[in-house]
Amino acid sequence: MSMSDEMDFDGFQDPMSPDEAPAHEEHLSEFEESGYLSAALIGKDTREVDILGHSVAMHTLTVEESLKAALIAKEYAGSGGSILATKTAMLAAAIDAIDAETLYAPAKINENEIYGKYKALVTGYYPAFIGECYEEYSKMEREQAEKVDRLKKSRA
């Protein structure tokens, strides 16, 4: 996915466009199906990925995290940096650690941790790394959408 890909409302890309749909029908294993016993867990995923030799621990976003990321990126809406700001804000919410180091530790209770992580990414990392991390995050989102689709089909 490149920075010029089509974006939908507020700069967030649909993780499952029609041309990316799985070509064959698969069914979820009992283990995969059991992971969705609670509605609150549908779409949840955590993993550690390798980005050019660096370990990045990340998770899929909750609704609250997505909305906070959207508010952070809103500052750049309509500018040439809106897509990069959106991707960086989403990653700020999604990344738990890089090379086993947290991006940001809030100094106060109720401090906006996502904004602190966003500032750490903006000031300490380059677009190439952000792009690679976003590719992995998008892959997680697509895989979750595919699992949900298979679960719906298996229950039909």
NORVEN-V994385 format. One record per residue. N is the residue number from 1. SS is DSSP state (h for helix, s for strand, l for the rest). PHI is phi in whole degrees, -180 to 180 (999 if undefined). Layout:
<<N/SS/PHI> <N/SS/PHI>>
This chain:
<<1/l/999> <2/l/-101> <3/l/-65> <4/l/-94> <5/l/-60> <6/l/-61> <7/l/-118> <8/l/-103> <9/h/-44> <10/h/57> <11/h/83> <12/l/-93> <13/l/-86> <14/l/-66> <15/l/-69> <16/l/-138> <17/l/-75> <18/h/-57> <19/h/-77> <20/h/-102> <21/l/-64> <22/l/-61> <23/l/-77> <24/l/-126> <25/l/-87> <26/l/-125> <27/l/-113> <28/l/-74> <29/l/-73> <30/h/-60> <31/h/-63> <32/h/-62> <33/h/-63> <34/h/-68> <35/l/-67> <36/l/-109> <37/l/-63> <38/l/-104> <39/h/-58> <40/h/-65> <41/h/-96> <42/l/-66> <43/l/97> <44/l/-77> <45/l/-155> <46/s/-134> <47/s/-164> <48/s/-114> <49/s/-120> <50/s/-99> <51/s/-116> <52/l/51> <53/l/88> <54/s/-116> <55/s/-82> <56/s/-125> <57/s/-94> <58/s/-145> <59/s/-141> <60/l/-72> <61/l/-86> <62/l/-79> <63/h/-60> <64/h/-60> <65/h/-63> <66/h/-61> <67/h/-68> <68/h/-63> <69/h/-63> <70/h/-63> <71/h/-65> <72/h/-65> <73/h/-73> <74/h/-56> <75/h/-55> <76/h/-103> <77/l/-56> <78/l/82> <79/l/-103> <80/l/-66> <81/l/-99> <82/h/-63> <83/h/-69> <84/h/-65> <85/h/-63> <86/h/-64> <87/h/-62> <88/h/-66> <89/h/-65> <90/h/-63> <91/h/-68> <92/h/-59> <93/h/-76> <94/h/-87> <95/s/-79> <96/s/-95> <97/s/-162> <98/s/-124> <99/l/51> <100/l/64> <101/s/-112> <102/l/-68> <103/l/-72> <104/l/-159> <105/l/-119> <106/l/-60> <107/l/-82> <108/l/-127> <109/l/-67> <110/l/70> <111/l/-71> <112/l/-73> <113/h/-63> <114/h/-63> <115/h/-65> <116/h/-62> <117/h/-68> <118/h/-60> <119/h/-61> <120/h/-63> <121/h/-69> <122/h/-65> <123/h/-90> <124/h/-116> <125/l/-133> <126/l/-105> <127/h/-55> <128/h/-62> <129/h/-69> <130/h/-59> <131/h/-61> <132/h/-66> <133/h/-63> <134/h/-65> <135/h/-59> <136/h/-66> <137/h/-64> <138/h/-61> <139/h/-62> <140/h/-60> <141/h/-62> <142/h/-62> <143/h/-63> <144/h/-67> <145/h/-62> <146/h/-65> <147/h/-63> <148/h/-64> <149/h/-63> <150/h/-65> <151/h/-64> <152/h/-61> <153/h/-66> <154/h/-72> <155/h/-97> <156/l/-77>>
